[in-house]
Amino acid sequence: MYNLVLFCKTYRNDIDRLLILKKSIDKYNVDKIPFYICVPKKI
């Protein structure tokens, strides 16, 4: 169990922005805090 995680809820139409965010998290998340993404199957 983690005390802290990064969680992002987004929508299918925002995948491009999510990829930019993910690249930034990969680059700057030196503590390796888990990153979870939630995307609904349909809007």
CHARMM internal coordinates of N, CA and C (Angstrom, degrees):
IC EDIT
DIST 1 N 1 CA 1.4487
DIST 1 CA 1 C 1.5267
ANGL 1 N 1 CA 1 C 108.67
DIST 1 C 2 N 1.3092
ANGL 1 CA 1 C 2 N 115.36
DIHE 1 N 1 CA 1 C 2 N 135.36
DIST 2 N 2 CA 1.4603
ANGL 1 C 2 N 2 CA 121.31
DIHE 1 CA 1 C 2 N 2 CA 179.40
DIST 2 CA 2 C 1.5264
ANGL 2 N 2 CA 2 C 110.28
DIHE 1 C 2 N 2 CA 2 C -97.84
DIST 2 C 3 N 1.3218
ANGL 2 CA 2 C 3 N 115.86
DIHE 2 N 2 CA 2 C 3 N 146.16
DIST 3 N 3 CA 1.4590
ANGL 2 C 3 N 3 CA 120.95
DIHE 2 CA 2 C 3 N 3 CA 175.08
DIST 3 CA 3 C 1.5185
ANGL 3 N 3 CA 3 C 111.42
DIHE 2 C 3 N 3 CA 3 C -82.12
DIST 3 C 4 N 1.3184
ANGL 3 CA 3 C 4 N 115.75
DIHE 3 N 3 CA 3 C 4 N -23.87
DIST 4 N 4 CA 1.4544
ANGL 3 C 4 N 4 CA 120.90
DIHE 3 CA 3 C 4 N 4 CA -176.47
DIST 4 CA 4 C 1.5173
ANGL 4 N 4 CA 4 C 109.50
DIHE 3 C 4 N 4 CA 4 C -145.96
DIST 4 C 5 N 1.3192
ANGL 4 CA 4 C 5 N 116.23
DIHE 4 N 4 CA 4 C 5 N 134.41
DIST 5 N 5 CA 1.4650
ANGL 4 C 5 N 5 CA 121.76
DIHE 4 CA 4 C 5 N 5 CA 173.76
DIST 5 CA 5 C 1.5230
ANGL 5 N 5 CA 5 C 108.30
DIHE 4 C 5 N 5 CA 5 C -137.96
DIST 5 C 6 N 1.3028
ANGL 5 CA 5 C 6 N 116.15
DIHE 5 N 5 CA 5 C 6 N 161.43
DIST 6 N 6 CA 1.4603
ANGL 5 C 6 N 6 CA 122.09
DIHE 5 CA 5 C 6 N 6 CA 171.73
DIST 6 CA 6 C 1.5225
ANGL 6 N 6 CA 6 C 106.76
DIHE 5 C 6 N 6 CA 6 C -101.41
DIST 6 C 7 N 1.3129
ANGL 6 CA 6 C 7 N 116.31
DIHE 6 N 6 CA 6 C 7 N 128.67
DIST 7 N 7 CA 1.4580
ANGL 6 C 7 N 7 CA 121.13
DIHE 6 CA 6 C 7 N 7 CA -175.95
DIST 7 CA 7 C 1.5202
ANGL 7 N 7 CA 7 C 109.17
DIHE 6 C 7 N 7 CA 7 C -128.91
DIST 7 C 8 N 1.3138
ANGL 7 CA 7 C 8 N 116.31
DIHE 7 N 7 CA 7 C 8 N 130.43
DIST 8 N 8 CA 1.4602
ANGL 7 C 8 N 8 CA 120.84
DIHE 7 CA 7 C 8 N 8 CA -179.80
DIST 8 CA 8 C 1.5264
ANGL 8 N 8 CA 8 C 108.88
DIHE 7 C 8 N 8 CA 8 C -128.40
DIST 8 C 9 N 1.3180
ANGL 8 CA 8 C 9 N 115.40
DIHE 8 N 8 CA 8 C 9 N 120.68
DIST 9 N 9 CA 1.4594
ANGL 8 C 9 N 9 CA 121.14
DIHE 8 CA 8 C 9 N 9 CA 173.34
DIST 9 CA 9 C 1.5204
ANGL 9 N 9 CA 9 C 106.60
DIHE 8 C 9 N 9 CA 9 C -100.77
DIST 9 C 10 N 1.3056
ANGL 9 CA 9 C 10 N 115.72
DIHE 9 N 9 CA 9 C 10 N 126.93
DIST 10 N 10 CA 1.4521
ANGL 9 C 10 N 10 CA 120.44
DIHE 9 CA 9 C 10 N 10 CA -177.89
DIST 10 CA 10 C 1.5293
ANGL 10 N 10 CA 10 C 109.47
DIHE 9 C 10 N 10 CA 10 C -141.61
DIST 10 C 11 N 1.3100
ANGL 10 CA 10 C 11 N 115.49
DIHE 10 N 10 CA 10 C 11 N -177.09
DIST 11 N 11 CA 1.4533
ANGL 10 C 11 N 11 CA 121.64
DIHE 10 CA 10 C 11 N 11 CA 179.83
DIST 11 CA 11 C 1.5150
ANGL 11 N 11 CA 11 C 109.77
DIHE 10 C 11 N 11 CA 11 C -123.91
DIST 11 C 12 N 1.2971
ANGL 11 CA 11 C 12 N 116.04
DIHE 11 N 11 CA 11 C 12 N 160.49
DIST 12 N 12 CA 1.4589
ANGL 11 C 12 N 12 CA 121.10
DIHE 11 CA 11 C 12 N 12 CA -176.32
DIST 12 CA 12 C 1.5245
ANGL 12 N 12 CA 12 C 112.59
DIHE 11 C 12 N 12 CA 12 C -55.61
DIST 12 C 13 N 1.3102
ANGL 12 CA 12 C 13 N 117.87
DIHE 12 N 12 CA 12 C 13 N -33.31
DIST 13 N 13 CA 1.4655
ANGL 12 C 13 N 13 CA 121.05
DIHE 12 CA 12 C 13 N 13 CA -178.47
DIST 13 CA 13 C 1.5259
ANGL 13 N 13 CA 13 C 112.81
DIHE 12 C 13 N 13 CA 13 C -74.29
DIST 13 C 14 N 1.3162
ANGL 13 CA 13 C 14 N 117.80
DIHE 13 N 13 CA 13 C 14 N -11.98
DIST 14 N 14 CA 1.4636
ANGL 13 C 14 N 14 CA 121.85
DIHE 13 CA 13 C 14 N 14 CA -178.37
DIST 14 CA 14 C 1.5276
ANGL 14 N 14 CA 14 C 113.35
DIHE 13 C 14 N 14 CA 14 C -103.90
DIST 14 C 15 N 1.2895
ANGL 14 CA 14 C 15 N 117.65
DIHE 14 N 14 CA 14 C 15 N 17.57
DIST 15 N 15 CA 1.4623
ANGL 14 C 15 N 15 CA 121.09
DIHE 14 CA 14 C 15 N 15 CA -176.89
DIST 15 CA 15 C 1.5243
ANGL 15 N 15 CA 15 C 111.58
DIHE 14 C 15 N 15 CA 15 C -60.16
DIST 15 C 16 N 1.3171
ANGL 15 CA 15 C 16 N 118.01
DIHE 15 N 15 CA 15 C 16 N -37.75
DIST 16 N 16 CA 1.4725
ANGL 15 C 16 N 16 CA 120.26
DIHE 15 CA 15 C 16 N 16 CA 178.93
DIST 16 CA 16 C 1.5235
ANGL 16 N 16 CA 16 C 111.21
DIHE 15 C 16 N 16 CA 16 C -60.10
DIST 16 C 17 N 1.3080
ANGL 16 CA 16 C 17 N 116.97
DIHE 16 N 16 CA 16 C 17 N -44.37
DIST 17 N 17 CA 1.4717
ANGL 16 C 17 N 17 CA 120.88
DIHE 16 CA 16 C 17 N 17 CA 177.81
DIST 17 CA 17 C 1.5236
ANGL 17 N 17 CA 17 C 111.09
DIHE 16 C 17 N 17 CA 17 C -66.89
DIST 17 C 18 N 1.3096
ANGL 17 CA 17 C 18 N 116.07
DIHE 17 N 17 CA 17 C 18 N -37.10
DIST 18 N 18 CA 1.4612
ANGL 17 C 18 N 18 CA 120.13
DIHE 17 CA 17 C 18 N 18 CA 178.56
DIST 18 CA 18 C 1.5262
ANGL 18 N 18 CA 18 C 110.72
DIHE 17 C 18 N 18 CA 18 C -62.53
DIST 18 C 19 N 1.3041
ANGL 18 CA 18 C 19 N 118.02
DIHE 18 N 18 CA 18 C 19 N -39.88
DIST 19 N 19 CA 1.4635
ANGL 18 C 19 N 19 CA 121.26
DIHE 18 CA 18 C 19 N 19 CA 179.01
DIST 19 CA 19 C 1.5246
ANGL 19 N 19 CA 19 C 111.29
DIHE 18 C 19 N 19 CA 19 C -63.18
DIST 19 C 20 N 1.3106
ANGL 19 CA 19 C 20 N 116.80
DIHE 19 N 19 CA 19 C 20 N -37.79
DIST 20 N 20 CA 1.4659
ANGL 19 C 20 N 20 CA 120.55
DIHE 19 CA 19 C 20 N 20 CA 176.11
DIST 20 CA 20 C 1.5341
ANGL 20 N 20 CA 20 C 109.70
DIHE 19 C 20 N 20 CA 20 C -64.36
DIST 20 C 21 N 1.3209
ANGL 20 CA 20 C 21 N 116.28
DIHE 20 N 20 CA 20 C 21 N -45.16
DIST 21 N 21 CA 1.4562
ANGL 20 C 21 N 21 CA 120.70
DIHE 20 CA 20 C 21 N 21 CA 177.82
DIST 21 CA 21 C 1.5257
ANGL 21 N 21 CA 21 C 110.73
DIHE 20 C 21 N 21 CA 21 C -60.25
DIST 21 C 22 N 1.3129
ANGL 21 CA 21 C 22 N 116.96
DIHE 21 N 21 CA 21 C 22 N -44.99
DIST 22 N 22 CA 1.4714
ANGL 21 C 22 N 22 CA 121.56
DIHE 21 CA 21 C 22 N 22 CA -178.97
DIST 22 CA 22 C 1.5231
ANGL 22 N 22 CA 22 C 111.04
DIHE 21 C 22 N 22 CA 22 C -60.77
DIST 22 C 23 N 1.3037
ANGL 22 CA 22 C 23 N 118.39
DIHE 22 N 22 CA 22 C 23 N -41.89
DIST 23 N 23 CA 1.4666
ANGL 22 C 23 N 23 CA 121.47
DIHE 22 CA 22 C 23 N 23 CA 177.88
DIST 23 CA 23 C 1.5238
ANGL 23 N 23 CA 23 C 110.58
DIHE 22 C 23 N 23 CA 23 C -61.27
DIST 23 C 24 N 1.3147
ANGL 23 CA 23 C 24 N 116.39
DIHE 23 N 23 CA 23 C 24 N -41.63
DIST 24 N 24 CA 1.4608
ANGL 23 C 24 N 24 CA 120.86
DIHE 23 CA 23 C 24 N 24 CA 178.53
DIST 24 CA 24 C 1.5307
ANGL 24 N 24 CA 24 C 111.03
DIHE 23 C 24 N 24 CA 24 C -65.11
DIST 24 C 25 N 1.3010
ANGL 24 CA 24 C 25 N 116.95
DIHE 24 N 24 CA 24 C 25 N -43.72
DIST 25 N 25 CA 1.4646
ANGL 24 C 25 N 25 CA 120.61
DIHE 24 CA 24 C 25 N 25 CA 178.42
DIST 25 CA 25 C 1.5170
ANGL 25 N 25 CA 25 C 110.38
DIHE 24 C 25 N 25 CA 25 C -63.22
DIST 25 C 26 N 1.3109
ANGL 25 CA 25 C 26 N 117.54
DIHE 25 N 25 CA 25 C 26 N -42.70
DIST 26 N 26 CA 1.4646
ANGL 25 C 26 N 26 CA 120.88
DIHE 25 CA 25 C 26 N 26 CA 178.07
DIST 26 CA 26 C 1.5267
ANGL 26 N 26 CA 26 C 111.19
DIHE 25 C 26 N 26 CA 26 C -59.78
DIST 26 C 27 N 1.2979
ANGL 26 CA 26 C 27 N 115.70
DIHE 26 N 26 CA 26 C 27 N -37.95
DIST 27 N 27 CA 1.4697
ANGL 26 C 27 N 27 CA 120.63
DIHE 26 CA 26 C 27 N 27 CA -176.97
DIST 27 CA 27 C 1.5304
ANGL 27 N 27 CA 27 C 112.14
DIHE 26 C 27 N 27 CA 27 C -74.92
DIST 27 C 28 N 1.3231
ANGL 27 CA 27 C 28 N 117.76
DIHE 27 N 27 CA 27 C 28 N -42.73
DIST 28 N 28 CA 1.4664
ANGL 27 C 28 N 28 CA 121.50
DIHE 27 CA 27 C 28 N 28 CA -170.47
DIST 28 CA 28 C 1.5250
ANGL 28 N 28 CA 28 C 115.31
DIHE 27 C 28 N 28 CA 28 C -104.46
DIST 28 C 29 N 1.2812
ANGL 28 CA 28 C 29 N 118.38
DIHE 28 N 28 CA 28 C 29 N -6.64
DIST 29 N 29 CA 1.4642
ANGL 28 C 29 N 29 CA 121.68
DIHE 28 CA 28 C 29 N 29 CA -179.64
DIST 29 CA 29 C 1.5364
ANGL 29 N 29 CA 29 C 109.87
DIHE 28 C 29 N 29 CA 29 C -84.84
DIST 29 C 30 N 1.3173
ANGL 29 CA 29 C 30 N 115.89
DIHE 29 N 29 CA 29 C 30 N 70.78
DIST 30 N 30 CA 1.4654
ANGL 29 C 30 N 30 CA 121.02
DIHE 29 CA 29 C 30 N 30 CA -176.08
DIST 30 CA 30 C 1.5223
ANGL 30 N 30 CA 30 C 112.32
DIHE 29 C 30 N 30 CA 30 C -69.23
DIST 30 C 31 N 1.3227
ANGL 30 CA 30 C 31 N 117.61
DIHE 30 N 30 CA 30 C 31 N -22.15
DIST 31 N 31 CA 1.4617
ANGL 30 C 31 N 31 CA 121.46
DIHE 30 CA 30 C 31 N 31 CA 178.23
DIST 31 CA 31 C 1.5234
ANGL 31 N 31 CA 31 C 112.34
DIHE 30 C 31 N 31 CA 31 C -84.31
DIST 31 C 32 N 1.3153
ANGL 31 CA 31 C 32 N 117.00
DIHE 31 N 31 CA 31 C 32 N -1.80
DIST 32 N 32 CA 1.4732
ANGL 31 C 32 N 32 CA 122.43
DIHE 31 CA 31 C 32 N 32 CA 178.33
DIST 32 CA 32 C 1.5247
ANGL 32 N 32 CA 32 C 112.49
DIHE 31 C 32 N 32 CA 32 C 56.89
DIST 32 C 33 N 1.3167
ANGL 32 CA 32 C 33 N 115.33
DIHE 32 N 32 CA 32 C 33 N 44.73
DIST 33 N 33 CA 1.4612
ANGL 32 C 33 N 33 CA 120.89
DIHE 32 CA 32 C 33 N 33 CA 176.08
DIST 33 CA 33 C 1.5300
ANGL 33 N 33 CA 33 C 107.22
DIHE 32 C 33 N 33 CA 33 C -69.55
DIST 33 C 34 N 1.3177
ANGL 33 CA 33 C 34 N 118.71
DIHE 33 N 33 CA 33 C 34 N 130.19
DIST 34 N 34 CA 1.4636
ANGL 33 C 34 N 34 CA 120.47
DIHE 33 CA 33 C 34 N 34 CA -178.96
DIST 34 CA 34 C 1.5321
ANGL 34 N 34 CA 34 C 111.60
DIHE 33 C 34 N 34 CA 34 C -58.71
DIST 34 C 35 N 1.3167
ANGL 34 CA 34 C 35 N 114.88
DIHE 34 N 34 CA 34 C 35 N 140.23
DIST 35 N 35 CA 1.4614
ANGL 34 C 35 N 35 CA 122.24
DIHE 34 CA 34 C 35 N 35 CA -178.80
DIST 35 CA 35 C 1.5202
ANGL 35 N 35 CA 35 C 108.12
DIHE 34 C 35 N 35 CA 35 C -119.11
DIST 35 C 36 N 1.3315
ANGL 35 CA 35 C 36 N 115.30
DIHE 35 N 35 CA 35 C 36 N 120.49
DIST 36 N 36 CA 1.4636
ANGL 35 C 36 N 36 CA 121.26
DIHE 35 CA 35 C 36 N 36 CA -179.18
DIST 36 CA 36 C 1.5223
ANGL 36 N 36 CA 36 C 109.54
DIHE 35 C 36 N 36 CA 36 C -115.16
DIST 36 C 37 N 1.3179
ANGL 36 CA 36 C 37 N 114.47
DIHE 36 N 36 CA 36 C 37 N 143.62
DIST 37 N 37 CA 1.4653
ANGL 36 C 37 N 37 CA 121.07
DIHE 36 CA 36 C 37 N 37 CA -179.20
DIST 37 CA 37 C 1.5264
ANGL 37 N 37 CA 37 C 108.09
DIHE 36 C 37 N 37 CA 37 C -124.47
DIST 37 C 38 N 1.3260
ANGL 37 CA 37 C 38 N 115.16
DIHE 37 N 37 CA 37 C 38 N 137.12
DIST 38 N 38 CA 1.4551
ANGL 37 C 38 N 38 CA 121.07
DIHE 37 CA 37 C 38 N 38 CA 177.70
DIST 38 CA 38 C 1.5339
ANGL 38 N 38 CA 38 C 107.88
DIHE 37 C 38 N 38 CA 38 C -122.34
DIST 38 C 39 N 1.3327
ANGL 38 CA 38 C 39 N 115.93
DIHE 38 N 38 CA 38 C 39 N 120.78
DIST 39 N 39 CA 1.4636
ANGL 38 C 39 N 39 CA 121.43
DIHE 38 CA 38 C 39 N 39 CA 179.70
DIST 39 CA 39 C 1.5285
ANGL 39 N 39 CA 39 C 107.74
DIHE 38 C 39 N 39 CA 39 C -133.03
DIST 39 C 40 N 1.3313
ANGL 39 CA 39 C 40 N 117.85
DIHE 39 N 39 CA 39 C 40 N 121.48
DIST 40 N 40 CA 1.4610
ANGL 39 C 40 N 40 CA 118.93
DIHE 39 CA 39 C 40 N 40 CA 178.04
DIST 40 CA 40 C 1.5320
ANGL 40 N 40 CA 40 C 111.52
DIHE 39 C 40 N 40 CA 40 C -65.11
DIST 40 C 41 N 1.2954
ANGL 40 CA 40 C 41 N 116.06
DIHE 40 N 40 CA 40 C 41 N 149.67
DIST 41 N 41 CA 1.4703
ANGL 40 C 41 N 41 CA 120.02
DIHE 40 CA 40 C 41 N 41 CA 177.83
DIST 41 CA 41 C 1.5218
ANGL 41 N 41 CA 41 C 110.92
DIHE 40 C 41 N 41 CA 41 C -64.88
DIST 41 C 42 N 1.3305
ANGL 41 CA 41 C 42 N 116.50
DIHE 41 N 41 CA 41 C 42 N -41.36
DIST 42 N 42 CA 1.4644
ANGL 41 C 42 N 42 CA 121.63
DIHE 41 CA 41 C 42 N 42 CA 179.42
DIST 42 CA 42 C 1.5185
ANGL 42 N 42 CA 42 C 108.88
DIHE 41 C 42 N 42 CA 42 C -139.17
DIST 42 C 43 N 1.3266
ANGL 42 CA 42 C 43 N 116.08
DIHE 42 N 42 CA 42 C 43 N 151.66
DIST 43 N 43 CA 1.4593
ANGL 42 C 43 N 43 CA 121.14
DIHE 42 CA 42 C 43 N 43 CA 178.12
DIST 43 CA 43 C 1.5059
ANGL 43 N 43 CA 43 C 109.58
DIHE 42 C 43 N 43 CA 43 C -88.68
END
COOR INIT
IC SEED 1 N 1 CA 1 C
IC BUILD
